[in-house]
Amino acid sequence: MLFGKVKDPICGMKISKRKAAGVVEHHGTLYYFCSTGCKEKFEKEPKKYTETG
């Protein structure tokens, strides 16, 4: 689903992939963010927000 809704792993907000403020690939999975602040938090400590670490 290219333009579906996804959950920001930091704040839990449901957002559209197309309107995401940022995207990060971590261990082969794409994570979408509602804001650059959430994206930056994730980039500092991805293992805190993912099961793969």
C-alpha positions in Angstrom: 0.0 0.0 0.0 1.9 3.0 -1.3 -0.2 5.8 0.2 -1.9 4.1 3.2 -2.0 5.2 6.8 0.8 4.3 9.1 1.6 4.8 12.8 4.5 7.1 13.8 6.6 4.8 16.1 7.5 7.7 18.4 4.2 9.4 19.2 1.7 6.9 17.9 -0.1 9.3 15.5 -1.7 7.9 12.4 -0.4 9.6 9.3 -0.5 9.3 5.6 2.7 7.9 4.1 2.5 10.5 1.4 2.3 13.4 3.9 5.0 12.1 6.3 7.5 14.7 7.5 10.2 12.1 7.3 11.0 8.5 6.5 13.9 6.4 7.9 14.9 2.9 6.8 16.1 0.7 9.7 17.0 -3.0 9.3 15.1 -3.1 6.0 11.9 -1.5 7.4 10.6 1.9 6.5 9.4 4.1 9.4 7.3 7.2 8.8 7.1 10.2 11.0 4.6 13.0 11.7 7.3 15.6 12.4 11.1 16.1 12.0 11.3 16.0 15.8 9.9 12.5 16.0 12.2 11.5 13.1 15.2 12.9 15.0 14.3 11.0 18.2 14.1 7.8 16.3 17.4 8.3 14.6 19.1 8.9 18.0 17.7 5.7 19.6 16.1 3.4 17.0 16.3 0.3 19.2 14.2 2.0 21.8 11.3 2.2 19.3 11.7 -1.1 17.3 11.8 -4.7 18.1 14.8 -5.3 15.8 17.1 -2.8 17.6 
